[in-house]
């Protein structure tokens, strides 16, 4: 196999620290496996002294298999593993831990659920809150932060401290460790027991780390200790593809590597063997807008190919319909459905596309678990209003207690639960309860009137009436303010529901769709790991990292979506740009970047990232490469 000069430099490196900047599609896995072979066969290094660290089990397994194939099936004791696997093996030797000491995800959730109940924390979506708190706990541990210097995004500092300490006490009482504890304990072990550290330093004299841009603080501190004193530390990564800051990944660590190791050699794997030059060049123009990065030039090995297709559509419905039609065109051209991937910023984006693909019987597979819009608590609130209004009981000025309890104080009407007796609630009885408080009777009468109006409306009108006339949007804004949330995130759920309702003339037809959609999601979850079906891949930009497809669509390239509206600080914007860069460089042959000019009845701006990568020398910013047969906007 013929190697480029920079690849050979990395492969033949022997001792001391080295940083390999590996652009997208540059063959970094090939370089790592060939370097291991070179160490063993070329330099006579004991294979048992070589440690290769990755971030996922799948990556470690692939690396091991490729190395074994390279060695023609010979079994050599080179260690391939994830950070957690490697560090847990160290803890096993020191403390006699085994697999039973590792906490299961369901145990973590249950422990946190008990704490939420104990401290009577009032949240609408308990699952989402628990997930967010557990992520924050992981961040604090991974960054080795003091609780006094951490401000939670999901609750008060006092509550977060109680949850953090309660969670750790709960684990300790059961003799359990989470993945972050493994790292922290390993660091403490090496820091306190220099004899144990020295033994592992003698064991692993050559350390190679893949995807180094995703490393967090505690991982890096352990690696530095383990690599000393010889510092045969070989790191491979791309600071431009660091997109896991929410997990604690810090591109600053890679950017500062040469300060920690002034003698480190550096090489750039600057040839992209994956994508056409039109895609590589466009992605390069985009990422150069980031300031915190290594300056590097990536060149394409392949020819220019087709230009990146950028299109704006009147609305999201037209955007998704066009994608479905074009995918079918690609199939007629001889492509497989599995050659196509649609990427999006958040799991909220693909619902319309999924519905369109279901309508056209176009098979698809989701890499991520997608939340069901129709099961969200906001949706359930709005549907409860609609159920009360459309129920047969409404003719008798009555409603089911469960539905009434859900909405009676959303927005606030200050109705007591004690006033809601029995399984069927009579509005007359409720008014009698408050007969000495005229202002409460007026509120109940207004609710009766609103329900009568809702009962006469088509789905989209009903949703809009509940939001605006009833005041549900105001309730969401108040809810967000009291819980340190952005109201925009909650209102978007209501927007999506209203958008869905607009496609149906009757409540029955809409309900049928909701059931069908839920069933499709359940089937997707059950078949997610199946590799037998030829289908389109749907996934977030995060999940697309490390993958490649002949044809890639980027969905909803709009401001507020990508970059996300939460990205306010410069560091956040740079991470968003890196994410878009990752998405662009998944494409081998064809890249489509699409956006909508209107959604939820409001005008939308196309993402600034589009204009950034269109800024080619001699071109007019904002020029668009249009698909054949499409008119200009």
N, C-alpha and C positions, 0 to 999 in steps of 0.2 A: 504494500500500500504506500502510495506517494504522500508525503507530508509537506506542508508549508514550513518555511523557515521558522516562524514563530512557534508552530506546533512542535517541531524538533527541539527547539530551545527548551520548551517546557518538559518534554518527554525525557530528555537527556540530563536534566538537572539532577544533581546528586545531593549535596549537603547545603545546609543553611536555609534561611527563609526565602520563599518565592511567592509572588502574587501573580496569578494568571487572570487577566481580564478577558472574559469569554463572552463575546457578543452573541446575540440570538443565532441559533443554527450554525455555530462555529465548530461543533464537534468536541465539546468539552469532555463528554463521557469517554470518547475514544482516546483523548489525550490522557485522562486519568488512568484508564486501564493499561494503556501502553507504557505509561511511566512506571506503574507497578511492575510490569514485566521487565522493563529496563533495569529497575533496581535489583530484581532477583537474578535475571540472566546476564545482564551487562555488567553490574557492579558487585555481584555476589552477596547482596544483602539477605540476611535471614528473613524469609517470608513471614515468620511469626512475630517479627518486630515491626511490621507494617500495619498501620491502622487507617482505614478509609471511613470517614464519617459523612453521612448524608442526613437529610431532614425527614425522609419518609421511608417506611418499610419497603414500599414499592421501588423506590430509587436504589436502596441498598441491595434488594434482590436482583434488580436489573444489572447493577454494577457487578455483582458477584457472578452472575450468569455470563455476562460478556467477558469477564476476565477468565473464567474457566474455559470458555470457547476459544479465547485467544491462546490459552495454554494447552489447547487440544485435549481437554478433559482431565488433565493432571490435577489432583487435589492438593492444594497448597494451603498452609495455615494462615493466610492473610485474613485479617479481621475486617469485615464489612458490617457496618451497623449504624443505626441512628444515634443521635446524641443521648437520648433516653436509654436506649438499649446498652450502649457502652458504659454510661455512668451508673446504671443500675447493676451491671455486672461487677463494677468496682465495689458498690455498696454491699452486694451479696457476699463478697469475700470478707469484707470488714465486719458486717453485722449479721450475717447469716439470714438475710432476707430471702424470701422466695416470691413467686407470683401471687400468692395469697395476700401479700402485704400491699399490693397495688390496688388502689381504690378503683372500683368500676364507675363509669360515668353515671349510671342510675343511682349509685350510692351517694355521689357528690350532690346530685340534684335533690335527692330525698333529704339529705342533711341540711341543705340550704332551705328547702321547703319548711322543715321543722323550725329553723331559726326565724323565717319570715312569720310563721304562726306565733312563735314565742314572743316576738317583739311587736306583734300586731301591726305589721307594715301593710298598709292599704294600697294595693296595686290592682289595676284592671287585668293586665296580662301577666300572671304570675310566672309563666314559663319564660317569657321574654326578659322579665326583670331578673330572674335567677340566672339565666344565661349571661346576661350583661355583668352581673356582680361577680360570677365565677371568672369571667374574662378579666375583669379588673383585678381580682385577687392574683390571677396568674401574672398579670403585668407587674404588680407590686413585687412579687417574689422574683420574677425574672430580671427585674431592674435592681434588685437588692435595695429597695427604697424603704425609708422609714415612713410609718403611717402618718407621722406629723407633717410630712412633706407631700402627702397625696390628697388630692381633692377629687372625690367621686363625681362622675357624670350622671349618676343614677339616683343618688340619695344624699342625705346630709353626711358630714364627716363623722358625726357621732354614731349614726346608724351603720355606716360602712365599717367603722372600727369594731362595733359589736358583732357584725356579721363575719368580718375577717377573723377576729379572735375566736368567735364561737365555732366557726368552720374548722380552724386549726385544732382547737380543743377536741372537737368531735372526731377528727381523724386520729389524733393521738390516743384518745381513749379506746379506740378500736384497733390500734396498732397498724394503721394504714398510712400510706404515702400517696400523694398525687404526683403527677409528672414533674411539677415544678419543685416539689420537695426533694425529689431525686437529685436535681441539679444543685439546689442550695446545700443539701447534706453532703454531697460530693465535694463541693467547694470547701465547706467547713472541715471535712475530713482531711483534705490535702493541706489546708491552712494550719491545722492543729497537729497533724501527725506527719512530720517530715519523713519519717522512716517508710511509711506506707506510700507517700508520694514518690520517694526515691525508687521504690520497688517497681511502681508502674512506669516511671520514667525509663528504667532499664528495660522494661518489657516492650514499650512502644517507642522506638527510636525514630521512626519515620511516620509522620502524621499528615494525611491528605484530607482536606475538607472541601466538599462540593457545596455549591450554592451559598458561599460564604457571606453574601450580602444579606442573608436572612438570619444571621447569628444575633443573639441577644447578649446583654452584658454578662450575666452569670456564666453562660456557655463559653464566652470568650475568655473570661478570667480563669476558668478551669483549664481550657486548652493551653493558655499561656504557661500555666504551672506544669502541665503534663509535658509540654514540648521542651521545657528547659532541662538541662543547660545547653544541649546541642542545638536546639531551635531548628530542627529539620521539619519546618512547618510549611507545607505546600497548600496554598489556598487558591481556590478557583471560584470565580463568581463574576457578576456583572452588577455594578452599583446602579445601572440604569434599569434593572429589573427587580429592585428591592420594593416590594409591594405589601409587606406584612408588618407594617409599623404597629397596627392595632394588636398584634401578637407580641410586641416587644422588639421586633427586628429593628436594627439601627444601621442604616447605610453609613453613618458616621464612623462606625467601627472599621469598616473596610477602607474608607477614605483616610483614616488615621493609622492604617497598618504600617506604613513605611516610617512613621514617627516612632512607633513602638519597636520597629525592627529596621534601623537605619541601613543595615547591610543587605536588606532584602533585594533580590532581583525582581524585575518586572518584565512581563511580556504580554502582548495583546494578540488574542486570537481574533483577528479583525476581518476574516472572510466569512460571510454568511452563505452557507451551502444550501439553505432552505428556500429562501424567497427570491423572487425576481428583483431586478435592480430598481424598478419603479417603486416597489414596496419598501425596499431597504432605504432608498434615498428619501422617501417621504417620512419614514419613521425617524431617520437621522435628523431631518430638518425640525421635526417636532421636539425631540429630546434635547437638542442643543439650546432650547429655551430654559432648561434647568441650569441653575448656577452651582449647586452643590453636587458636583460629579467630576469624574475623570474625563478630560477631553480626549475623545477617541474618534477615529474615522473607521466606519464599518463599510466594507465593500461587498458587493454581491458577486458570487461565483457564476451565477446564471445570467442570462440575457435580460433585456429590459422588460419583456412581457407586456401585458395590458396595463394601462394607467389605473391608478386607484380611482374607483368610481365614487363620487360624492353626489348625493341627491337629497334635496329637500322636498317634502310632501305637504300637502294641504293639512293633513291631520294624521293621527296614528293609525286610523283605520286604513287609509290609503297606503301608508308605509308598510303595514303588515301584509296587506293583500298583495302588494307588489313583490315582497320577499317570497311569498308562497308561489306566485306565478313564475318568478325567475328561477326558483329551485326546480320547478317542474321543467322549465326550459333547459336547465343544466342536465337533467336526467335524459331528456330527449337528445341532448348532444353526446351522451355516452358516459356521463359521470354517474357515480353511485350516490345515493342519499348520504351515505357515511362519509363522503368527501366534503360535506358541507357542515359548517358550524356557525351558529348564531351566538354572539357574545353580547353581554349586557352588564351594566355597572352594578345593579342590585337585583335581588330576587323579585322585586316588585315589577320589574319592567316587562317580562315576557308574557304576561297573562293574555293580552290581546292576540299576540302571535300564536300562542298555544291554542286559543279558541278558534282562530282562523285555520290552523293546521288540522284540528279536530274536524272542522266543518268540511275540509277538502280531503279527509282521510289520508293525510300525509304523516307517515310514522315519524316519531321523534323520541329522543332519549334525553333526559335531564341528568346532568352530572351532579347537581346540587338538589337537596331537598327543598322544595318550593312551598312556601306557606300558602295555605288556601285562603284567598281573600274572603270567601264567604263564611269562613269559620272565625275570622277576626272579631274581637269583642265589639268594635265599632259597627261592623256589619250586623252583628247579632242585635245590637241596640236598635238600629234603623229597621231591621226586619221585624223586630218585636212590635214597633209602632205600626207597621204595615199589617202584621197578623191581627193585632187588636182591631184595626179599622176594617179588615175584611172578614173577620170571624162572624159566624151566624149569631153569636151572642150580642154583637153590636146592635142588632135590630131590637134587642130588649134592653139596650143601654147597660150592658154588662161586659165583663172581660175576664180572661183567665188570670189568676193571681200571679202565676210565674212570670207572665209577660208584663203585667202591671209593675211588679217589683223591679223588673229590669229597667224600666224607663221612667217611672213616676218622678224621680228626682234627677233626670237627665234631660233638660236642664233642671236646676234646683227649683223645686216647688215647696220644699219643706214639709212634705207629707210624711207622717209617722208610719212606721211599719205596723204599729199597734192598731192603726185605723183600717188596715187591710186584713180583714178576717175572712176565713173560709177560702175554698179553692176558686170560687167565682166571686168577683168583685162587682157590686152594684154601684154605679155612679151616684144614684140617689142616696144610698146608705152612706157613702163616703161624704157626701155633702152634709148629711144629717150629723155625722161625727163632728163636723166643723161648723155647725149652725150658728154658734156664738162668735165666729170669726169670719165676718163677711169677706175679707180679702182672700181667705183660703177658698171659700165657696166660689169666688170669681175665678180663681186659678183653675179649679176643677172644671168649671163650666167652659173656660177657654180650651182646656184639654179636650173636652167632649166635642167642641166645635172643630178643633183641629183634626180630630180623628174622623169626623164626618167628612171633612174636606179630603183627607187622604184616601178614604174609602172610595171616592169617586174618580180618582186619578189613575193615569197610566203610570207604569213603574218609574220612569225618569222624573216625571212631575212630582210624584210622591216623595222620592228621595230629596229632591230640591226643596220641597215644601218643609220637610222635617228639618233640613239643615238651616234654612233661612227663616221661615215663618215661625216654626216651633222654637228655634234657637239652639239646635244641637251643635252647630259650629261654634257658637259662643261658649257652650259647655266644654268643648274640646280645647279651646284656647285657655280657658281657666284651668282645666285639668293639666295641661302642659306646663303652664306657669307654676303651678304648685309642686310640680315634680321635676323641675329642671330639664324639661324636654322642649324640643322645638315644635311649636304648634303645627308647622308645615308638614312634619312627618305624620301627624295624626290626620290632618286635613287631606293629605294625599290618599289615605285609605278611603275616605269618604268620596274623594274625586274619582277614584278607580271604580267604586261601587256605582256611582252615578253614571260613569261612562259605560259600564256593563249594562245597566238598566236601560240605557238609550237604545239598545239593540232589540228590545222586546216590547211588543204592544200590550201584552197582558201579563198579569202576575203569574198565571199558571205556566205560560211559556218560559218566563224567567226562572221560576222555581225548577222546571224541568232541566233547564240549562245548568243551574247550580248543582243539581244531583249528578248530572253527566260529567261535569267538570271535576267534582270531588272524586268520582269513580276513576276518572282518567289519572288523577294525581296518585291515587292508591295503586293503580296498575303500574305507573311509572316507578313508584317506590319499590314495588315487588320485583320489577324487571330491571332495576337500575344497573345491576352487575352483569346482565346478560350481554353476550357479545355476538349472538347469532343473528340478530335482526339488522337488516340494512335500513338505517334511519338517520335523520338529521340530529346532530348533537346541539343541545341547548345548554349553556353554562354561563356563569359569571366570569368576568375578566380574571378574577382571582383564581378560579378553578382551571382556567385555560393555560396557566403557566406550565411550561414544559411540554405542551402538546403542539401539534401542527396539523393543518388541514389544507387541501388544495384550494378550497373556497371558504372565505370567512366573511360574515356579515357582522358589522358593529351596529347594534340596534340603539335607537334613541340617543344619538350623539348631540345632545342638547345641553345648554347651560343649566346648571342645577341638578342635572343627572350625571354628566361627566364633563367638567369636574362637579362633584357632588356639592350640594348647597351647604353642607357642613364644613367644607374645606375653606376656611377663612385665612388661616395663617399661611405664610409662604411655604413652610415645610409641608403643610397639608396639600397645597396646590402642586408642589413638586411630586409628591407621592401620587396624586391623581394623574399627573402627566406620565409618570412612569407606568402606571396601570394601563393607560391608553396605548403607550408604546408597546407594552407586552401584548396587548390585544392585536395591534397592527401586525406584529412580527410573528403571529401564529399562522399567517396566510402564506402559502407557497406560490400560488398562481394568480388568484383573484381576490381582491380586497374591496368590499363594498362598505362605505361609511354613510349611513342614512340617518336622517333626522326629520322631525315633524315641525311645521311652522305654527301649529296650533294644537293644544290639548286641554281638555277639561274646560273648553270654552274660553281659554286664555291664550294670547299669542306666546310663542316660544322662540327663543334665540338658539341658533346653532352653536355648538360648542366652540369655544375659543381655540381648542386644539386643532380643529379643521383649518382655521385660518393660519395657524402657526405652521402646519406642515405644508400648506399651499404656498408659503412664502419662498418661492424658488428665485434664484438670481435672474433678473430680467423679466420676471412675471409680475402681474398685477395681483396684490394680495386679495384673496377671495375668489380668484378664478376657479371654476369648477370643471372637472372632467366628467361629462355627462355620458351615460349609457346610450348606446345607439337607439334611436327612435324616441328619446325623451326630450321634451322641450325644456327651454330655460325657464327658470322661475321669474 
